[in-house]
Amino acid sequence: MMSPDKNESTTVMFILLGFSEYPELQVPLFLLFLTIYTVTVVGNVGMIVVIMINPKLHTPMYFFLKHLSFVDFCYSTIITPKLLENLIVEDRSISINACITQFAIGAIFVMTEMVMLAVMAYDRFVAICYPLLYTVFMSPQRCALLMTVAYTSGIISSIVLSYSILVLSFCEIKIINNFVCEYNVFLSASCSDKHFSEIILFIFVNLNAFCTLIIILTSYLLIFVTILKMHSASGRYKAFSTCTSHLMAVTIYYGTIIFLCCIPNSKNSSLIVKVGSVFYTVVIPMLDPFIYSLRNNDVKECFRRVVDLKTISL
């Protein structure tokens, strides 16, 4: 347990190295990540506003997409500003309390997004396999309940994971070869027994990822079976086109997670881990609005109208 005689959390500091081993790239990386973050904010906030102001988009699919944009915006805002700061300042230290806070808030949105992607897969399953009952199965009350489950799952997971960090002891300043306060940062920095925390990490993260992935794969398996049974080629195309955006987002999201899990733990792989982490924490929140609007004529038309209105007002 964390005790006053072994560890004073207010004095324990981490030093997040980030990309400091490449000093010549600090300014270019800062400009790149600042651009990505700006696009992320504009894209996700724009998606939320467009969905809220257009009655045509007040459907279950866009209800979930609105919350996905909110989660992406929040997660990016938790991670990217600190990354940008570490690229332009010499003092890259962060207190353990601030690091735990960043992790706890970030974990809420990571776990919530996993469940949210599974909920969106279930929504597509109902829409394609039971179109006549779609409004019954995906009523506003059911949609609100599913979102409540997603956020509650994220909050509970974050609380449990944060508690498993608080029981660790940290005795000195630790240099962390990363740019974000991930769970492994605390495990590597701890000077106490990590067995309990490692078990909690394994159970919650893997159980959450496994259950949500099973729901997604099962939903799409049933969707593909239903699409193959359709006699009309145009009907098959229309049904499949409603799933492509979500399927692409799921593939990128879980593909990145699997890629990071498969990287061997060695000094030579640290750069690969950082690049993968940047893609997972910074790039994916930017990509989601583009993925969901790329093949969606309703969203593209709404964005076009908003731009036209701003042009006229100017």
Rosetta silent file (secondary structure, phi, psi, omega in degrees, C-alpha in Angstrom):
SEQUENCE: MMSPDKNESTTVMFILLGFSEYPELQVPLFLLFLTIYTVTVVGNVGMIVVIMINPKLHTPMYFFLKHLSFVDFCYSTIITPKLLENLIVEDRSISINACITQFAIGAIFVMTEMVMLAVMAYDRFVAICYPLLYTVFMSPQRCALLMTVAYTSGIISSIVLSYSILVLSFCEIKIINNFVCEYNVFLSASCSDKHFSEIILFIFVNLNAFCTLIIILTSYLLIFVTILKMHSASGRYKAFSTCTSHLMAVTIYYGTIIFLCCIPNSKNSSLIVKVGSVFYTVVIPMLDPFIYSLRNNDVKECFRRVVDLKTISL
SCORE:     score description
SCORE:     0.000 S_00000001
   1 L     0.000  155.429  177.528    0.000    0.000    0.000 S_00000001
   2 L   -76.456  118.849 -175.917    1.056    3.579   -0.474 S_00000001
   3 L  -126.617  155.111 -175.796    2.257    4.789    2.896 S_00000001
   4 L   -63.311  -33.852 -176.118    3.705    8.090    4.138 S_00000001
   5 L   -76.229  -22.266 -179.972    6.996    6.563    5.292 S_00000001
   6 L  -100.611  -27.542 -171.860    7.727    4.928    1.909 S_00000001
   7 L  -154.086  124.773  172.815    6.213    7.349   -0.479 S_00000001
   8 L  -108.066  103.782 -171.023    5.081   10.943   -0.435 S_00000001
   9 L   -59.883  -23.528 -178.179    2.951   11.248   -3.544 S_00000001
  10 L   -75.215  -19.305 -177.578    3.329   15.021   -3.560 S_00000001
  11 L  -105.647  -15.316  179.117    7.117   14.782   -4.009 S_00000001
  12 L   -72.586  131.075 -177.388    7.344   11.830   -6.371 S_00000001
  13 E  -127.762  145.544  170.612    7.954   13.021   -9.933 S_00000001
  14 E  -109.908  149.172  173.483    8.022   11.364  -13.328 S_00000001
  15 E  -117.521  109.574 -179.158    9.992   12.671  -16.281 S_00000001
  16 E   -86.292  107.362 -176.244    8.253   11.900  -19.555 S_00000001
  17 L   -66.793  -34.634 -178.648   10.981   11.801  -22.189 S_00000001
  18 L    59.036 -125.532  179.278    8.565   11.760  -25.107 S_00000001
  19 L  -108.741   29.708 -175.501   10.517   12.422  -28.302 S_00000001
  20 L   -66.626  -18.615  178.174   13.342   14.342  -26.596 S_00000001
  21 L   -74.356   -3.621  176.097   15.993   12.004  -28.092 S_00000001
  22 L  -122.111   72.676 -174.231   15.239   13.664  -31.437 S_00000001
  23 H   -61.252  -30.794 -179.135   15.878   17.368  -30.695 S_00000001
  24 H   -71.154  -14.194 -178.218   15.917   18.330  -34.373 S_00000001
  25 H  -102.170    0.128 -175.218   12.342   17.064  -34.714 S_00000001
  26 H   -59.190  -50.184 -179.210   10.845   18.889  -31.725 S_00000001
  27 H   -67.705  -47.808  177.126    9.494   21.876  -33.677 S_00000001
  28 H   -58.895  -40.017  178.881    8.251   19.866  -36.709 S_00000001
  29 H   -67.292  -38.931  177.841    6.553   17.373  -34.382 S_00000001
  30 H   -59.891  -46.800  179.831    4.994   20.190  -32.369 S_00000001
  31 H   -64.627  -38.906  179.432    3.538   21.744  -35.535 S_00000001
  32 H   -64.832  -49.139 -177.876    2.355   18.351  -36.777 S_00000001
  33 H   -70.273  -31.814  175.863    0.622   17.388  -33.530 S_00000001
  34 H   -65.479  -40.457  177.185   -0.832   20.871  -33.111 S_00000001
  35 H   -63.846  -45.532  179.414   -2.348   20.590  -36.589 S_00000001
  36 H   -60.896  -43.552 -178.962   -3.710   17.120  -35.826 S_00000001
  37 H   -65.465  -39.961  177.914   -5.211   18.318  -32.539 S_00000001
  38 H   -61.684  -45.386  178.244   -6.810   21.343  -34.213 S_00000001
  39 H   -63.285  -38.935  178.993   -8.348   19.131  -36.886 S_00000001
  40 H   -60.910  -47.809 -179.387   -9.499   16.707  -34.161 S_00000001
  41 H   -63.269  -48.845 -178.379  -11.264   19.440  -32.204 S_00000001
  42 H   -63.475  -44.177 -177.722  -12.873   21.014  -35.279 S_00000001
  43 H   -64.702  -47.784 -176.598  -13.897   17.650  -36.731 S_00000001
  44 H   -74.389  -42.425  176.598  -15.408   16.159  -33.585 S_00000001
  45 H   -65.260  -39.640  177.031  -17.046   19.338  -32.289 S_00000001
  46 H   -61.302  -41.022  177.950  -18.322   20.001  -35.810 S_00000001
  47 H   -62.223  -42.792  179.661  -19.787   16.492  -35.964 S_00000001
  48 H   -62.762  -46.124 -178.129  -21.549   16.995  -32.634 S_00000001
  49 H   -64.220  -45.437 -179.058  -22.979   20.377  -33.657 S_00000001
  50 H   -60.244  -43.224 -179.371  -24.132   19.152  -37.079 S_00000001
  51 H   -67.140  -37.175 -177.246  -25.920   16.155  -35.551 S_00000001
  52 H   -71.654  -36.342 -173.149  -27.566   18.283  -32.875 S_00000001
  53 H   -89.352  -13.004 -177.935  -28.896   21.021  -35.168 S_00000001
  54 L  -104.449  110.022  179.655  -30.162   18.801  -37.987 S_00000001
  55 H   -58.341  -27.467 -179.673  -33.433   16.957  -37.159 S_00000001
  56 H   -63.619  -23.399 -177.857  -32.757   14.580  -40.059 S_00000001
  57 H   -98.655   11.124  179.059  -29.822   13.172  -38.094 S_00000001
  58 L   -85.582   64.537  178.920  -31.771   12.540  -34.902 S_00000001
  59 L  -124.356  164.216 -179.045  -31.597    8.767  -35.313 S_00000001
  60 H   -54.737  -42.321 -177.016  -29.947    6.062  -33.163 S_00000001
  61 H   -60.365  -44.616 -179.382  -26.927    5.748  -35.471 S_00000001
  62 H   -76.494  -25.965  173.654  -26.150    9.472  -35.271 S_00000001
  63 H   -61.322  -46.098  178.277  -26.960    9.524  -31.552 S_00000001
  64 H   -68.450  -38.747  179.624  -24.140    7.023  -30.994 S_00000001
  65 H   -63.970  -36.737  177.094  -21.875    8.841  -33.438 S_00000001
  66 H   -61.338  -43.784  179.694  -22.402   12.079  -31.519 S_00000001
  67 H   -71.324  -33.065  175.623  -21.247   10.425  -28.308 S_00000001
  68 H   -63.621  -41.541  177.405  -18.302    8.794  -30.087 S_00000001
  69 H   -63.312  -38.769  177.655  -17.199   12.248  -31.277 S_00000001
  70 H   -63.693  -43.947  179.458  -17.534   13.543  -27.718 S_00000001
  71 H   -64.155  -43.767  178.727  -15.381   10.692  -26.377 S_00000001
  72 H   -62.063  -42.867  178.919  -12.740   11.218  -29.079 S_00000001
  73 H   -61.576  -46.942 -178.290  -12.623   14.949  -28.360 S_00000001
  74 H   -64.242  -44.915 -177.719  -12.259   14.413  -24.603 S_00000001
  75 H   -64.377  -43.633  178.600   -9.598   11.727  -24.911 S_00000001
  76 H   -62.737  -37.536 -179.258   -7.529   13.781  -27.345 S_00000001
  77 H   -70.656  -26.807  176.906   -7.804   16.823  -25.061 S_00000001
  78 H   -73.030  -36.580 -170.819   -6.532   14.787  -22.112 S_00000001
  79 H   -95.850  -50.029 -166.743   -3.443   13.523  -23.973 S_00000001
  80 H   -65.732  -42.822 -179.755   -2.361   15.944  -26.707 S_00000001
  81 H   -56.229  -39.561  178.560   -1.826   19.221  -24.770 S_00000001
  82 H   -68.473  -37.701  175.753    0.724   17.543  -22.474 S_00000001
  83 H   -60.674  -44.657  178.384    2.431   16.012  -25.506 S_00000001
  84 H   -63.070  -41.222  179.372    2.642   19.467  -27.118 S_00000001
  85 H   -61.469  -43.887 -177.799    3.990   20.984  -23.911 S_00000001
  86 H   -67.835  -17.395  179.182    6.756   18.391  -23.620 S_00000001
  87 H   -82.646  -16.185 -175.444    7.883   19.170  -27.158 S_00000001
  88 H  -121.401   -5.397  179.245    8.634   22.840  -26.428 S_00000001
  89 L  -114.953  153.521  178.174    9.753   22.920  -22.771 S_00000001
  90 L   -82.317  -33.362  179.754   12.920   21.575  -21.191 S_00000001
  91 L   -84.474  103.155 -177.781   11.244   20.579  -17.932 S_00000001
  92 L  -102.205   21.188 -178.583    9.299   17.441  -18.842 S_00000001
  93 E   -78.722  152.595  176.422    8.517   16.451  -15.273 S_00000001
  94 E  -145.142  134.645 -179.887    5.023   15.629  -14.080 S_00000001
  95 E   -68.477  156.188 -179.010    3.902   14.913  -10.531 S_00000001
  96 H   -64.422  -33.397  178.680    2.538   11.476   -9.763 S_00000001
  97 H   -64.856  -42.667  178.502   -0.823   13.006   -8.846 S_00000001
  98 H   -66.806  -37.394  179.626   -1.077   14.740  -12.220 S_00000001
  99 H   -65.823  -43.539  178.626    0.031   11.555  -13.980 S_00000001
 100 H   -65.326  -38.483  178.777   -2.578    9.449  -12.178 S_00000001
 101 H   -63.326  -45.564  178.014   -5.238   12.058  -12.950 S_00000001
 102 H   -59.319  -44.496  179.861   -4.344   12.021  -16.654 S_00000001
 103 H   -63.675  -46.272 -175.256   -4.475    8.229  -16.681 S_00000001
 104 H   -61.347  -45.962 -179.859   -7.760    8.019  -14.741 S_00000001
 105 H   -68.495  -42.374  178.225   -9.618   10.478  -16.985 S_00000001
 106 H   -62.115  -38.728 -179.621   -8.115    8.985  -20.135 S_00000001
 107 H   -63.246  -33.255  177.948   -9.053    5.468  -19.027 S_00000001
 108 H   -57.595  -47.294 -174.421  -12.693    6.511  -18.726 S_00000001
 109 H   -78.348  -30.881  176.059  -12.849    7.448  -22.388 S_00000001
 110 H   -64.761  -49.845 -179.144  -10.738    4.522  -23.641 S_00000001
 111 H   -67.185  -36.958  178.002  -12.958    1.968  -21.908 S_00000001
 112 H   -63.627  -41.591 -178.402  -16.096    3.872  -22.866 S_00000001
 113 H   -64.933  -37.046  177.307  -15.083    3.900  -26.535 S_00000001
 114 H   -58.002  -49.180 -179.478  -14.560    0.124  -26.531 S_00000001
 115 H   -66.755  -37.025 -178.727  -18.109   -0.436  -25.285 S_00000001
 116 H   -64.007  -39.560  177.705  -19.432    2.290  -27.600 S_00000001
 117 H   -64.393  -35.998  176.810  -17.971    0.585  -30.674 S_00000001
 118 H   -67.955  -39.863  177.716  -19.692   -2.638  -29.607 S_00000001
 119 H   -62.764  -41.344  179.442  -22.984   -0.767  -29.133 S_00000001
 120 H   -67.337  -33.571  175.160  -22.671    0.753  -32.619 S_00000001
 121 H   -66.517  -40.673  176.498  -22.039   -2.713  -34.076 S_00000001
 122 H   -62.872  -39.029  177.548  -25.207   -3.945  -32.346 S_00000001
 123 H   -60.761  -44.225  178.365  -27.077   -0.965  -33.799 S_00000001
 124 H   -66.449  -35.907  177.584  -25.964   -1.902  -37.334 S_00000001
 125 H   -61.745  -46.574  179.854  -26.931   -5.534  -36.671 S_00000001
 126 H   -65.446  -41.714 -177.023  -30.474   -4.551  -35.683 S_00000001
 127 H   -63.138  -36.026 -176.073  -30.787   -2.110  -38.604 S_00000001
 128 H   -92.736  -39.432 -175.749  -29.824   -4.728  -41.221 S_00000001
 129 H   -86.072  -28.690 -179.925  -31.101   -7.974  -39.720 S_00000001
 130 L  -133.755   61.975 -174.570  -34.343   -6.639  -38.198 S_00000001
 131 H   -62.302  -33.805 -178.074  -35.168   -3.459  -40.161 S_00000001
 132 H   -72.237  -22.796 -179.140  -38.914   -3.608  -39.442 S_00000001
 133 H  -105.395    9.836 -173.615  -38.269   -3.773  -35.692 S_00000001
 134 H   -60.218  -45.993 -177.730  -35.422   -1.246  -35.666 S_00000001
 135 H   -67.542  -22.993  178.070  -37.414    1.604  -34.135 S_00000001
 136 H   -80.366  -49.386 -178.590  -38.664   -0.765  -31.433 S_00000001
 137 H   -66.772  -36.318 -176.367  -35.297   -2.313  -30.544 S_00000001
 138 L  -110.952   53.705  176.576  -33.440    1.009  -30.762 S_00000001
 139 L   -69.651  161.035  178.086  -35.929    3.286  -29.057 S_00000001
 140 H   -54.325  -37.317  179.171  -34.646    6.529  -27.491 S_00000001
 141 H   -66.702  -40.891  178.682  -34.888    4.902  -24.058 S_00000001
 142 H   -65.964  -41.462  179.199  -32.854    1.866  -25.216 S_00000001
 143 H   -63.056  -43.643  178.858  -30.218    4.105  -26.821 S_00000001
 144 H   -63.747  -37.904  178.642  -29.897    6.189  -23.654 S_00000001
 145 H   -65.241  -43.426  179.755  -29.575    2.994  -21.591 S_00000001
 146 H   -63.223  -40.067  177.637  -26.831    1.637  -23.858 S_00000001
 147 H   -68.372  -35.607  176.511  -24.888    4.905  -23.612 S_00000001
 148 H   -63.241  -41.157  177.180  -25.311    4.871  -19.836 S_00000001
 149 H   -62.393  -41.483 -179.194  -23.861    1.362  -19.762 S_00000001
 150 H   -62.753  -50.483 -179.291  -20.916    2.491  -21.899 S_00000001
 151 H   -66.627  -39.345  178.815  -20.048    5.489  -19.718 S_00000001
 152 H   -63.724  -41.132  177.115  -20.635    3.549  -16.496 S_00000001
 153 H   -60.432  -42.559  178.822  -18.342    0.783  -17.700 S_00000001
 154 H   -64.664  -42.618 -179.032  -15.641    3.345  -18.446 S_00000001
 155 H   -66.455  -45.704 -179.646  -15.979    5.050  -15.065 S_00000001
 156 H   -62.845  -44.782  179.558  -15.957    1.789  -13.076 S_00000001
 157 H   -61.277  -42.137  179.518  -12.954    0.460  -15.005 S_00000001
 158 H   -63.467  -42.297 -179.879  -11.091    3.719  -14.459 S_00000001
 159 H   -62.535  -45.852 -178.450  -11.812    3.702  -10.713 S_00000001
 160 H   -66.102  -44.859  179.810  -10.621    0.109  -10.289 S_00000001
 161 H   -65.257  -38.697  178.641   -7.491    0.617  -12.405 S_00000001
 162 H   -66.240  -39.200  177.205   -6.679    3.875  -10.601 S_00000001
 163 H   -62.368  -39.871 -179.992   -7.055    2.158   -7.231 S_00000001
 164 H   -67.174  -19.341  173.368   -4.653   -0.567   -8.346 S_00000001
 165 H   -82.463  -39.345 -177.283   -2.138    2.231   -9.061 S_00000001
 166 H   -65.348  -23.005  179.291   -2.704    3.970   -5.731 S_00000001
 167 L   -81.186   -6.826  177.724   -1.735    0.810   -3.805 S_00000001
 168 L   -83.216  159.563  175.861    1.715    0.926   -5.394 S_00000001
 169 L  -112.060  139.551  178.708    4.680    2.721   -3.840 S_00000001
 170 L  -127.096  120.126 -166.723    6.902    5.137   -5.729 S_00000001
 171 L  -103.660  -14.022 -174.096   10.153    6.017   -4.004 S_00000001
 172 L  -158.295  176.401  175.923   12.057    8.347   -6.297 S_00000001
 173 L   -68.663  132.837 -178.496   12.084   10.342   -9.496 S_00000001
 174 E  -120.033  134.417  175.263   11.594    8.038  -12.475 S_00000001
 175 E   -91.746  120.747 -175.592   12.543    8.701  -16.077 S_00000001
 176 E  -110.077  122.121 -179.694    9.789    7.362  -18.342 S_00000001
 177 L   -84.079   64.381 -179.388   10.517    6.733  -22.006 S_00000001
 178 L  -157.953  174.829  179.694    7.017    7.734  -23.088 S_00000001
 179 L  -118.366   -1.033 -176.285    4.874   10.823  -23.634 S_00000001
 180 L  -138.505  150.718 -179.357    1.693    9.705  -21.888 S_00000001
 181 L   -83.808   80.160  175.832    0.823    8.315  -18.464 S_00000001
 182 L   -85.191  168.114 -177.923   -0.102    4.765  -19.447 S_00000001
 183 H   -60.820  -39.694 -179.058   -0.599    1.964  -16.962 S_00000001
 184 H   -63.791  -23.797  175.805    2.788    0.431  -17.779 S_00000001
 185 H   -60.641  -44.890 -178.875    4.414    3.721  -16.758 S_00000001
 186 H   -70.656  -36.854  178.189    3.282    3.177  -13.179 S_00000001
 187 H   -64.816  -42.832 -178.695    4.272   -0.478  -13.181 S_00000001
 188 H   -71.228  -27.266 -177.853    7.783    0.305  -14.410 S_00000001
 189 H   -88.511  -13.478 -175.604    8.154    3.178  -11.926 S_00000001
 190 L   -73.927  144.065  175.683    6.881    1.298   -8.888 S_00000001
 191 L  -112.269   22.470  178.399    9.294    0.062   -6.233 S_00000001
 192 L  -124.512 -179.120  179.959    6.758   -2.245   -4.550 S_00000001
 193 L   -65.854  128.471 -174.485    5.083   -5.548   -5.355 S_00000001
 194 L  -105.641    3.922 -171.666    3.153   -5.198   -8.628 S_00000001
 195 H   -59.525  -47.323 -178.951    1.398   -8.577   -8.677 S_00000001
 196 H   -60.638  -46.226 -178.445   -2.032   -7.277   -7.601 S_00000001
 197 H   -64.568  -38.865  178.887   -1.931   -4.377  -10.078 S_00000001
 198 H   -65.446  -36.636  177.765   -0.856   -6.637  -12.941 S_00000001
 199 H   -66.260  -45.299  179.132   -3.759   -8.991  -12.218 S_00000001
 200 H   -60.587  -44.035  178.655   -6.242   -6.099  -12.164 S_00000001
 201 H   -59.977  -46.898 -178.084   -4.837   -4.773  -15.446 S_00000001
 202 H   -62.351  -44.619 -175.774   -5.061   -8.187  -17.091 S_00000001
 203 H   -67.463  -52.684 -171.449   -8.615   -8.847  -15.914 S_00000001
 204 H   -72.683  -46.886 -176.690  -10.219   -5.477  -16.668 S_00000001
 205 H   -68.767  -48.980 -177.787   -8.470   -4.535  -19.882 S_00000001
 206 H   -68.875  -38.111  178.477   -8.512   -7.965  -21.484 S_00000001
 207 H   -65.225  -43.297  179.290  -12.043   -8.778  -20.327 S_00000001
 208 H   -63.548  -47.582 -178.950  -13.347   -5.467  -21.650 S_00000001
 209 H   -64.637  -42.435 -178.400  -11.518   -5.815  -24.968 S_00000001
 210 H   -65.109  -47.015 -177.406  -12.498   -9.477  -25.368 S_00000001
 211 H   -64.668  -44.495 -179.514  -16.199   -8.974  -24.582 S_00000001
 212 H   -67.225  -37.978  179.848  -16.586   -5.936  -26.834 S_00000001
 213 H   -67.461  -36.312  177.311  -14.671   -7.604  -29.674 S_00000001
 214 H   -63.729  -42.812  178.366  -16.884  -10.708  -29.406 S_00000001
 215 H   -61.869  -43.463 -179.295  -20.000   -8.527  -29.643 S_00000001
 216 H   -65.100  -48.530 -178.059  -18.576   -6.727  -32.688 S_00000001
 217 H   -64.552  -40.875  178.987  -17.474   -9.898  -34.489 S_00000001
 218 H   -64.280  -43.564  179.937  -20.756  -11.683  -33.747 S_00000001
 219 H   -60.374  -45.659 -177.374  -22.784   -8.696  -34.954 S_00000001
 220 H   -74.056  -29.144  174.210  -20.865   -8.473  -38.221 S_00000001
 221 H   -62.808  -46.033  178.782  -20.961  -12.206  -38.792 S_00000001
 222 H   -67.846  -34.695  177.252  -24.754  -12.100  -38.586 S_00000001
 223 H   -63.215  -47.512 -178.932  -24.808   -8.957  -40.738 S_00000001
 224 H   -64.192  -37.815  177.286  -22.751  -10.601  -43.500 S_00000001
 225 H   -62.912  -43.378  179.598  -24.951  -13.705  -43.418 S_00000001
 226 H   -65.196  -41.598  179.823  -28.035  -11.522  -43.764 S_00000001
 227 H   -63.968  -40.344 -179.648  -26.495   -9.490  -46.609 S_00000001
 228 H   -65.463  -25.221  179.903  -25.539  -12.655  -48.522 S_00000001
 229 L   -81.432  -11.326 -179.724  -29.144  -13.825  -48.321 S_00000001
 230 L   -71.909  138.371 -178.007  -30.418  -10.667  -50.019 S_00000001
 231 L   -85.124  -29.027 -176.733  -31.499  -11.194  -53.632 S_00000001
 232 L   -87.415  128.684  177.780  -31.062   -7.610  -54.803 S_00000001
 233 H   -65.954  -38.827  178.480  -27.529   -6.463  -55.612 S_00000001
 234 H   -67.065  -35.095  177.019  -28.482   -2.861  -54.868 S_00000001
 235 H   -66.078  -41.257  178.010  -29.969   -3.963  -51.543 S_00000001
 236 H   -63.877  -41.483 -179.219  -26.748   -5.785  -50.626 S_00000001
 237 H   -65.220  -44.191 -179.181  -24.684   -2.738  -51.560 S_00000001
 238 H   -64.286  -40.871  179.884  -26.898   -0.366  -49.570 S_00000001
 239 H   -66.260  -43.210 -178.692  -26.845   -2.639  -46.512 S_00000001
 240 H   -68.779  -35.277 -177.594  -23.085   -3.096  -46.648 S_00000001
 241 H   -66.142  -25.380  178.257  -22.446    0.626  -47.203 S_00000001
 242 H   -73.709  -13.867 -177.401  -24.158    1.427  -43.901 S_00000001
 243 H  -104.969  -17.482 -169.473  -21.529   -0.679  -42.112 S_00000001
 244 H   -61.383  -40.286 -178.497  -18.316    0.246  -43.911 S_00000001
 245 H   -63.557  -48.766 -179.832  -17.540    3.368  -41.856 S_00000001
 246 H   -65.789  -39.930  179.217  -17.973    1.634  -38.524 S_00000001
 247 H   -63.648  -38.194  177.614  -16.147   -1.467  -39.735 S_00000001
 248 H   -65.774  -43.073  179.770  -13.225    0.698  -40.869 S_00000001
 249 H   -64.091  -41.986  178.762  -13.120    2.512  -37.504 S_00000001
 250 H   -64.092  -42.598 -179.580  -13.204   -0.781  -35.592 S_00000001
 251 H   -61.647  -44.682  179.495  -10.441   -2.261  -37.760 S_00000001
 252 H   -65.887  -43.865 -176.148   -8.160    0.738  -37.188 S_00000001
 253 H   -64.216  -56.601 -176.887   -8.940    0.904  -33.442 S_00000001
 254 H   -74.846  -29.496  176.256   -8.473   -2.765  -32.570 S_00000001
 255 H   -62.055  -40.400  177.632   -5.759   -3.243  -35.177 S_00000001
 256 H   -66.393  -41.433  178.920   -3.662   -0.592  -33.427 S_00000001
 257 H   -61.780  -46.911 -179.748   -4.291   -2.174  -30.026 S_00000001
 258 H   -63.541  -39.699  178.527   -3.274   -5.624  -31.282 S_00000001
 259 H   -60.697  -45.094  179.994   -0.206   -4.134  -32.979 S_00000001
 260 H   -65.424  -35.266 -179.984    0.910   -2.474  -29.718 S_00000001
 261 H   -71.577  -25.059 -176.202    0.353   -5.693  -27.771 S_00000001
 262 H   -89.090   -9.305 -179.817    2.471   -7.694  -30.233 S_00000001
 263 L   -72.546  127.297  179.466    5.528   -5.404  -30.061 S_00000001
 264 L   -64.853  146.724 -178.647    8.297   -7.110  -28.042 S_00000001
 265 L   -82.774   92.342 -179.597    9.365   -5.326  -24.878 S_00000001
 266 L  -148.499  164.190 -179.093   12.891   -4.176  -25.751 S_00000001
 267 H   -63.913  -35.238 -178.399   14.891   -0.964  -26.025 S_00000001
 268 H   -68.065  -21.424 -176.374   14.920   -1.201  -29.813 S_00000001
 269 H   -94.826    1.711 -174.953   11.130   -1.232  -29.936 S_00000001
 270 H   -62.056  -39.999  179.872   10.613    1.933  -27.850 S_00000001
 271 H   -66.589  -40.540  178.676   10.273    4.175  -30.920 S_00000001
 272 H   -62.397  -40.522  178.730    7.767    1.783  -32.522 S_00000001
 273 H   -63.402  -42.251  179.736    5.752    1.797  -29.296 S_00000001
 274 H   -63.817  -45.583  179.577    5.754    5.602  -29.223 S_00000001
 275 H   -62.245  -43.322  177.651    4.658    5.871  -32.850 S_00000001
 276 H   -63.093  -39.857  178.619    1.923    3.299  -32.248 S_00000001
 277 H   -66.205  -38.777  176.782    0.823    5.132  -29.104 S_00000001
 278 H   -61.630  -44.177  179.445    0.707    8.437  -31.008 S_00000001
 279 H   -62.175  -41.040 -176.685   -1.496    6.842  -33.649 S_00000001
 280 H   -71.387  -41.813 -172.986   -3.764    5.348  -30.988 S_00000001
 281 H   -93.532  -25.917 -172.990   -4.058    8.413  -28.757 S_00000001
 282 H  -113.518  -44.795 -172.565   -3.708   11.327  -31.189 S_00000001
 283 H   -80.050  -44.130 -176.814   -4.417   10.253  -34.764 S_00000001
 284 H   -58.181  -44.565  176.462   -7.434    7.949  -34.344 S_00000001
 285 H   -58.611  -26.820  176.753   -9.586   10.652  -32.640 S_00000001
 286 H   -76.985  -36.611 -174.173   -8.855   12.837  -35.686 S_00000001
 287 H   -72.618  -33.664 -172.689   -9.679   10.098  -38.205 S_00000001
 288 H   -55.006  -47.259  178.554  -13.079    9.056  -36.819 S_00000001
 289 H   -60.181  -36.474  178.884  -15.058   12.129  -38.006 S_00000001
 290 H   -70.110  -39.919 -179.842  -13.589   11.743  -41.497 S_00000001
 291 H   -62.070  -43.950 -175.680  -14.277    7.999  -41.585 S_00000001
 292 H   -79.339  -19.936  179.344  -17.919    8.419  -40.614 S_00000001
 293 H   -98.676  -14.836 -175.048  -18.555   11.382  -42.905 S_00000001
 294 H   -60.730  -45.480 -177.610  -16.589   10.120  -45.920 S_00000001
 295 L  -106.927   15.207 -176.883  -19.318    7.756  -47.141 S_00000001
 296 L  -111.658  104.930 -176.440  -22.219    9.459  -45.436 S_00000001
 297 H   -66.240  -32.968 -179.787  -24.086   11.814  -47.745 S_00000001
 298 H   -63.525  -46.447 -179.312  -26.316   13.139  -44.949 S_00000001
 299 H   -67.285  -43.614  179.600  -23.370   14.307  -42.864 S_00000001
 300 H   -61.059  -39.675  179.229  -21.491   15.701  -45.866 S_00000001
 301 H   -65.739  -38.640  178.863  -24.570   17.641  -46.940 S_00000001
 302 H   -66.807  -43.141  176.639  -24.991   19.091  -43.450 S_00000001
 303 H   -61.028  -39.759 -179.015  -21.358   20.155  -43.298 S_00000001
 304 H   -64.255  -40.186  179.421  -21.738   21.738  -46.730 S_00000001
 305 H   -65.996  -39.887  178.895  -24.773   23.716  -45.603 S_00000001
 306 H   -62.765  -43.746  179.115  -22.945   24.955  -42.497 S_00000001
 307 H   -63.947  -41.147 -179.972  -20.005   26.084  -44.623 S_00000001
 308 H   -63.584  -40.457  179.071  -22.334   27.788  -47.106 S_00000001
 309 H   -64.174  -40.177  178.691  -24.125   29.641  -44.288 S_00000001
 310 H   -66.952  -37.918  178.765  -20.814   30.880  -42.891 S_00000001
 311 H   -64.104  -42.996 -179.921  -19.734   31.979  -46.361 S_00000001
 312 H   -64.421  -41.698 -178.796  -22.963   33.913  -46.888 S_00000001
 313 H   -65.406  -30.841  177.808  -22.678   35.575  -43.475 S_00000001
 314 L   -75.793    0.000    0.000  -19.148   36.702  -44.293 S_00000001
